[in-house]
Amino acid sequence: MTRRVAGMRMVLLGVLALCVVSEHARAQASFDCARAASAIERAICAAPELAQLDRQLSQIYAQKRASTQGQQRQVLTDEQRAWIRSRDAACRADRAVNTECLAGLYRGRIAELSGATAPDGWTGRWRYARAGFTGEMQIAAIVQGRWRITIQTAMDSGNVSTCELTVEAHEVSGRLIGRSDDIEIVVSADRGGVQLTQRAGSSPCGLNATFEGPYLRSGG
């Protein structure tokens, strides 16, 4: 009888160990969480959904990079590094990490690298969803394959610095690319919204203001 109870205990311990290992594997980020050095990395490791998104993005990026070469590969590498810097800057507010912001940015980048398109099309009004800021982006169709993008954002704190930008854009590989004389922006799909990044040129924003980050649909 004692042997039977001991055997049952060993089975239960084995099942629990498998559950712990399974949970750890499911929540594994693309990097070693034991060496997480920044608040952003620690937030990713602490949230299973974010860890999963981080790993998914890493896999998609690696696959895309393996399928490119030469100058295209270097452009992709530079874009990914710029995205990481934008991620780290966009989702910090008063030393806290906005995990909802992180999740939105990851989904947007995954959709961008996967060539997805925006939900319900590009046109309409999009509310700026970056922590600590307010604003709106309007996308209007001009002719087939061309759009006009108008953006205005500002800090919630009442800072007078704002961002105002109007560019014409066209669609390339499931993304809107807008260019003017001194700036280039990219609007990519996110689950339930879009993600905007500046790829080249000087910023049209005042001190501490920005328009980069996630946007959610607010109207047609």
KAUR-V413249 format. One record per pair of residues at least 12 apart in sequence whose C-alpha atoms are under 7 Angstrom apart, sorted by the first residue. I is the first residue (numbers start at 1). J is the second residue. Records with the same first field share a line. If there is no record, write none. Layout:
BEGIN
I = J  J
END
This chain:
BEGIN
26 = 52
27 = 48  51  52
28 = 51  52
29 = 45  51  52  54  55
30 = 54  55  58
33 = 45
40 = 88  97
43 = 97
50 = 103
53 = 106
57 = 110
87 = 105
90 = 130  213
91 = 131
93 = 131  132
101 = 130
104 = 190  214
105 = 195  214
107 = 190  191
108 = 188  189  190  191  194  195
111 = 189  190
112 = 175  188  189
115 = 173  174
116 = 174  189
117 = 174  189
118 = 189  190  193  194
119 = 192  193
122 = 139
123 = 139  140  141  220
124 = 138  139  140  219  220
125 = 137  138  139  217  218  219  220
126 = 138  215  216  217  218
127 = 215  216  217  218
128 = 214  215  216
129 = 214  215  216
130 = 213  214
132 = 155  156
133 = 154  155  156
134 = 153  154  155  156
135 = 152  153  154
136 = 151  152  153
137 = 149  150  151  152
138 = 150  151
145 = 170  171
146 = 169  170
147 = 168  169  170
148 = 167  168  169
149 = 166  167  168
150 = 165  166  167
151 = 164  165  166
152 = 164  165
153 = 211
154 = 209
155 = 209
161 = 206  207  209
162 = 205  206  209
163 = 204  205  206  209  210  211
164 = 204  205
165 = 204
167 = 179  180
175 = 187  188
176 = 188
182 = 201  202
183 = 200  201  202
184 = 198  199  200  201
185 = 197  198  199
186 = 198  199
192 = 216
193 = 215  216  217
194 = 214  215  216
195 = 213  214  215
196 = 212  213  214
197 = 212  213
198 = 212
END
